[in-house]
Amino acid sequence: MTSSTTEAAFLAVGRRVISREAEALALLSVGLGPSFGQAATLIMAARGRIIVSGMGKSGHVARKIAATLASTGTPAHFVHPAEASHGDLGMLTKGDVALVLSNSGETPELADIVAHTRRFGIPLIAVASQRDSTLARQADVAIILPQAAEACDTGIVPTTSTTMTLALGDALAIALMEHRSFTPEHFRLFHPGGKLGAKLLKVRDLMHRDLPLVSSDCPMTEALLVISQKGFGVVGVTEADRLVGIITDGDLRRHMDGLLGLTAGDVMTQGPRSVAPDALAELAVAMMNDGKITCLFVADPQQPGTALGIVHIHDCLRAGVI
């Protein structure tokens, strides 16, 4: 068999697997019924946490589902069924809800978790492919996966079934998230690091409060000292404690002739751009790029002209917003 023939065979299998799993997801979507809403309602009513469990490949999926729930406003964590039998059942208490995954519904390692929920009246949500399985029959709510062939021709490798379970977990998490009106700002609280966290930073998280400000009647000899001392390359100009203008390097160049004999009010550009403290830092970057400027004053939208801070393009760069 030539190399090109082998590569073509690999490609054909890859396409077959993805198509088979896509078809299964379509079946899952069409077949999703009242039990899904009942499961979400049980989770919403939980006073404690959602304890997600599964064995083997289902266990790996359970970990991901627990992480997705936790990051979208539904407190959750994963409990390994084998560890549960050796003390970790103490993590599952009244007020919690158990979400247990098993394709067959007969995974022996789950027996202790199931028995624990029944003994202490802890709501149990099952995800399985067999309606008459032990897990499904014991559960308060059972979500049954549609009958769909695994992606391998032998039918023994958990592939299609785990894909459906993973998608079902995502569907639950997003349904709960939207019901709670979970916003990007909430999301950032659970994702402070990385590019995502940076994109959701607010201006108030980056702004400086030690402002470069002078009054409009301030001599330019003093205004130049403030520009130098504060290090932002600009100075704001105020009248009656309200920001009315800004002096940039461009303003200095335009008034170079006789500059030291002028006041800040003579040199300033009136009506400087500003951004609200609760705006996303990404908006501040867009405004600076649009205006070809490097700084923005931060102003209270409820009190126009009240300068609260200043944000520099370099602050956004260091935080990873750009």
C-alpha positions as CSV (number, residue, x, y, z in Angstrom):
1,M,0.0,0.0,0.0
2,T,1.4,3.3,-1.0
3,S,1.8,6.3,1.3
4,S,-0.9,8.2,-0.5
5,T,-3.3,5.3,-0.3
6,T,-2.7,5.0,3.4
7,E,-3.3,8.7,4.0
8,A,-6.5,8.5,2.0
9,A,-7.6,5.6,4.1
10,F,-6.9,7.6,7.3
11,L,-8.9,10.5,5.9
12,A,-11.8,8.3,5.1
13,V,-11.9,6.9,8.6
14,G,-11.6,10.4,10.1
15,R,-14.6,11.6,8.1
16,R,-16.6,8.6,9.0
17,V,-16.0,9.0,12.7
18,I,-16.9,12.7,12.7
19,S,-20.0,12.1,10.6
20,R,-21.1,9.3,12.8
21,E,-20.7,11.4,15.9
22,A,-22.4,14.4,14.3
23,E,-25.4,12.2,13.4
24,A,-25.6,11.0,17.1
25,L,-25.6,14.6,18.3
26,A,-28.5,15.4,16.0
27,L,-30.4,12.4,17.4
28,L,-29.6,13.7,20.9
29,S,-30.9,17.1,20.1
30,V,-34.2,15.8,18.6
31,G,-34.7,13.3,21.4
32,L,-34.1,15.7,24.3
33,G,-37.3,15.7,26.3
34,P,-38.8,16.8,29.6
35,S,-36.2,15.0,31.7
36,F,-33.6,17.6,30.6
37,G,-35.8,20.4,32.0
38,Q,-36.4,18.4,35.2
39,A,-32.7,17.9,35.7
40,A,-32.0,21.6,35.2
41,T,-34.8,22.5,37.7
42,L,-33.3,20.1,40.3
43,I,-29.9,21.7,39.9
44,M,-31.3,25.2,40.1
45,A,-33.0,24.3,43.4
46,A,-29.8,22.8,45.0
47,R,-28.6,24.6,48.1
48,G,-25.2,22.9,47.9
49,R,-23.1,21.7,45.0
50,I,-23.5,19.5,42.0
51,I,-21.4,16.4,42.5
52,V,-20.5,14.9,39.1
53,S,-19.2,11.3,38.9
54,G,-18.4,8.6,36.4
55,M,-15.9,5.9,35.8
56,G,-13.4,5.5,33.0
57,K,-14.1,7.6,30.0
58,S,-17.3,8.8,31.6
59,G,-15.2,10.0,34.5
60,H,-13.1,12.1,32.2
61,V,-16.2,13.6,30.7
62,A,-17.6,14.1,34.2
63,R,-14.6,16.1,35.2
64,K,-15.1,18.4,32.2
65,I,-18.8,18.9,32.9
66,A,-18.0,19.7,36.6
67,A,-15.5,22.3,35.5
68,T,-17.9,23.9,32.9
69,L,-20.7,24.1,35.5
70,A,-18.4,25.6,38.1
71,S,-17.1,28.3,35.7
72,T,-20.5,29.3,34.6
73,G,-22.1,29.9,38.0
74,T,-23.2,26.5,39.1
75,P,-20.9,25.3,42.0
76,A,-19.8,21.8,41.1
77,H,-17.0,19.3,41.6
78,F,-16.0,15.9,40.5
79,V,-15.9,12.9,42.8
80,H,-14.2,9.7,41.6
81,P,-16.5,6.7,42.4
82,A,-13.6,4.5,43.6
83,E,-12.4,7.3,46.0
84,A,-16.0,7.8,47.1
85,S,-16.1,4.2,48.4
86,H,-13.0,5.0,50.5
87,G,-14.2,8.2,52.3
88,D,-15.0,10.7,49.6
89,L,-18.8,10.0,50.0
90,G,-18.5,12.6,52.7
91,M,-18.3,15.2,49.9
92,L,-21.9,14.4,48.9
93,T,-24.3,15.8,51.5
94,K,-27.9,16.9,51.9
95,G,-28.5,20.0,49.8
96,D,-26.2,18.7,47.0
97,V,-27.4,17.1,43.7
98,A,-25.6,14.1,42.2
99,L,-25.1,13.9,38.4
100,V,-23.9,10.4,37.6
101,L,-22.7,9.3,34.1
102,S,-22.6,5.7,32.9
103,N,-23.3,4.7,29.3
104,S,-24.5,1.2,30.3
105,G,-26.0,2.3,33.6
106,E,-24.5,-0.8,35.2
107,T,-21.0,0.4,36.2
108,P,-20.3,-1.5,39.5
109,E,-18.0,1.2,40.9
110,L,-21.0,3.6,41.1
111,A,-23.0,1.4,43.4
112,D,-21.9,3.2,46.6
113,I,-22.6,6.7,45.3
114,V,-26.1,5.6,44.1
115,A,-26.8,3.9,47.5
116,H,-25.6,7.0,49.4
117,T,-27.9,9.3,47.5
118,R,-30.9,6.9,48.2
119,R,-30.0,6.5,51.8
120,F,-29.8,10.3,52.6
121,G,-32.4,11.6,50.1
122,I,-30.0,13.4,47.9
123,P,-31.4,14.0,44.4
124,L,-29.8,11.8,41.7
125,I,-29.7,12.7,38.0
126,A,-28.6,9.8,35.8
127,V,-27.2,10.0,32.3
128,A,-27.2,6.6,30.6
129,S,-28.2,4.9,27.3
130,Q,-30.4,2.2,28.9
131,R,-33.7,3.2,30.3
132,D,-34.1,0.0,32.3
133,S,-30.6,0.0,33.7
134,T,-30.0,0.1,37.5
135,L,-28.7,3.6,37.4
136,A,-31.7,5.0,35.4
137,R,-34.2,3.2,37.5
138,Q,-32.7,4.4,40.8
139,A,-32.5,8.0,39.7
140,D,-34.9,10.8,40.4
141,V,-34.4,12.1,36.9
142,A,-32.9,10.0,34.1
143,I,-31.7,11.5,30.8
144,I,-31.5,8.7,28.3
145,L,-29.0,8.9,25.4
146,P,-30.3,7.9,22.0
147,Q,-29.2,4.5,20.6
148,A,-26.3,5.4,18.3
149,A,-23.4,3.3,17.2
150,E,-20.0,4.0,18.6
151,A,-17.6,5.6,16.0
152,C,-15.4,2.5,15.8
153,D,-16.7,-0.4,13.7
154,T,-16.1,-2.8,16.6
155,G,-18.6,-0.8,18.7
156,I,-16.5,-1.3,21.9
157,V,-14.6,2.0,22.2
158,P,-16.5,4.8,24.0
159,T,-16.6,7.5,21.4
160,T,-20.0,8.5,20.2
161,S,-21.5,7.9,23.6
162,T,-18.9,10.1,25.4
163,T,-19.4,12.8,22.8
164,M,-23.1,12.8,23.4
165,T,-22.6,12.9,27.2
166,L,-20.2,15.8,26.9
167,A,-22.6,17.8,24.7
168,L,-25.4,17.1,27.1
169,G,-23.3,18.5,30.0
170,D,-22.6,21.6,27.9
171,A,-26.3,22.0,27.2
172,L,-27.1,21.8,30.9
173,A,-24.4,24.3,31.8
174,I,-25.5,26.8,29.2
175,A,-29.2,26.4,30.0
176,L,-28.4,27.1,33.7
177,M,-26.1,30.0,32.8
178,E,-28.6,31.7,30.7
179,H,-31.4,31.2,33.3
180,R,-29.1,33.0,35.8
181,S,-28.4,35.8,33.3
182,F,-24.7,35.0,33.7
183,T,-22.7,37.8,32.1
184,P,-19.1,38.1,30.7
185,E,-18.3,40.1,33.9
186,H,-19.4,37.2,36.0
187,F,-17.4,34.9,33.8
188,R,-14.3,36.9,34.4
189,L,-14.5,36.3,38.1
190,F,-13.8,32.7,37.5
191,H,-11.3,33.3,34.7
192,P,-8.9,36.0,36.0
193,G,-5.9,34.6,34.1
194,G,-5.0,34.1,30.5
195,K,-6.2,35.9,27.4
196,L,-9.9,35.5,28.2
197,G,-9.4,37.1,31.6
198,A,-7.5,40.0,30.0
199,K,-10.2,40.6,27.4
200,L,-12.8,40.9,30.2
201,L,-10.7,43.3,32.4
202,K,-12.5,46.5,33.2
203,V,-10.9,50.0,32.8
204,R,-11.1,50.4,36.6
205,D,-8.8,47.4,36.9
206,L,-6.0,49.1,34.9
207,M,-6.5,52.8,35.6
208,H,-4.1,55.0,37.6
209,R,-5.6,57.3,40.3
210,D,-2.6,59.6,40.6
211,L,-3.8,62.0,37.9
212,P,-1.7,64.4,35.9
213,L,-3.9,67.5,36.3
214,V,-3.4,71.3,36.3
215,S,-5.8,74.2,36.4
216,S,-6.5,76.1,33.2
217,D,-4.7,79.2,34.5
218,C,-1.5,77.2,35.4
219,P,1.6,78.5,33.6
220,M,3.0,76.1,31.0
221,T,6.3,76.1,32.9
222,E,4.5,74.3,35.7
223,A,2.4,72.2,33.4
224,L,5.5,70.8,31.7
225,L,6.8,69.7,35.1
226,V,3.6,67.8,35.8
227,I,3.8,66.1,32.4
228,S,7.4,65.1,33.2
229,Q,6.7,64.0,36.8
230,K,3.6,61.8,36.1
231,G,5.1,60.0,33.1
232,F,1.9,59.7,31.0
233,G,3.0,62.2,28.3
234,V,-0.1,64.3,28.8
235,V,-1.7,66.5,31.4
236,G,-5.4,67.1,32.0
237,V,-6.7,70.7,32.4
238,T,-9.4,71.5,34.9
239,E,-11.8,74.4,35.7
240,A,-13.7,74.2,39.0
241,D,-12.4,70.6,39.4
242,R,-14.0,69.6,36.1
243,L,-11.9,68.2,33.3
244,V,-12.2,70.6,30.3
245,G,-9.1,69.8,28.2
246,I,-5.9,67.9,27.7
247,I,-2.4,68.8,26.6
248,T,-0.6,66.3,24.5
249,D,2.8,66.4,22.7
250,G,0.9,67.5,19.6
251,D,-0.5,70.5,21.4
252,L,3.0,71.4,22.6
253,R,4.4,71.3,19.1
254,R,1.5,73.5,17.8
255,H,2.3,76.1,20.4
256,M,6.1,75.9,20.4
257,D,6.5,79.6,19.6
258,G,6.2,81.4,23.0
259,L,5.1,78.2,24.8
260,L,6.6,79.1,28.2
261,G,4.6,82.4,28.3
262,L,1.2,80.7,27.8
263,T,-1.2,79.0,30.3
264,A,-2.5,75.5,30.2
265,G,-5.9,76.9,29.0
266,D,-4.2,78.6,26.0
267,V,-2.5,75.3,24.8
268,M,-5.1,72.6,25.7
269,T,-7.4,70.7,23.3
270,Q,-10.9,71.1,24.6
271,G,-13.3,68.2,25.3
272,P,-10.9,65.3,25.8
273,R,-12.1,61.8,25.1
274,S,-12.9,59.7,28.2
275,V,-14.1,56.3,29.1
276,A,-16.2,55.0,31.9
277,P,-14.5,53.0,34.7
278,D,-16.9,50.0,34.2
279,A,-16.2,49.8,30.5
280,L,-14.2,46.8,29.3
281,A,-10.5,47.6,28.8
282,E,-10.9,46.3,25.2
283,L,-13.2,49.3,24.5
284,A,-10.6,51.7,25.9
285,V,-8.0,50.1,23.5
286,A,-10.4,50.5,20.6
287,M,-11.0,54.2,21.5
288,M,-7.2,54.9,21.7
289,N,-6.6,53.1,18.4
290,D,-9.4,55.0,16.7
291,G,-8.2,58.4,18.0
292,K,-4.5,57.6,17.5
293,I,-3.8,58.4,21.1
294,T,-2.0,56.7,23.9
295,C,-4.0,57.8,27.0
296,L,-7.6,58.1,28.1
297,F,-9.0,59.9,31.1
298,V,-11.5,57.8,33.1
299,A,-14.6,59.8,33.9
300,D,-17.8,59.1,35.9
301,P,-20.6,58.9,33.4
302,Q,-23.0,60.1,36.1
303,Q,-20.9,63.2,36.7
304,P,-19.5,64.3,33.3
305,G,-16.1,66.0,33.7
306,T,-15.2,64.3,36.9
307,A,-11.9,62.6,36.3
308,L,-11.5,59.4,38.3
309,G,-8.3,58.0,36.7
310,I,-6.2,57.6,33.6
311,V,-5.4,54.6,31.5
312,H,-2.4,54.2,29.2
313,I,-2.1,51.9,26.2
314,H,0.9,50.4,27.8
315,D,-1.2,49.3,30.8
316,C,-3.5,47.4,28.4
317,L,-0.5,45.9,26.6
318,R,1.1,44.6,29.8
319,A,-2.3,43.1,30.9
320,G,-2.6,41.2,27.6
321,V,-5.7,43.1,26.4
322,I,-4.0,43.9,23.1
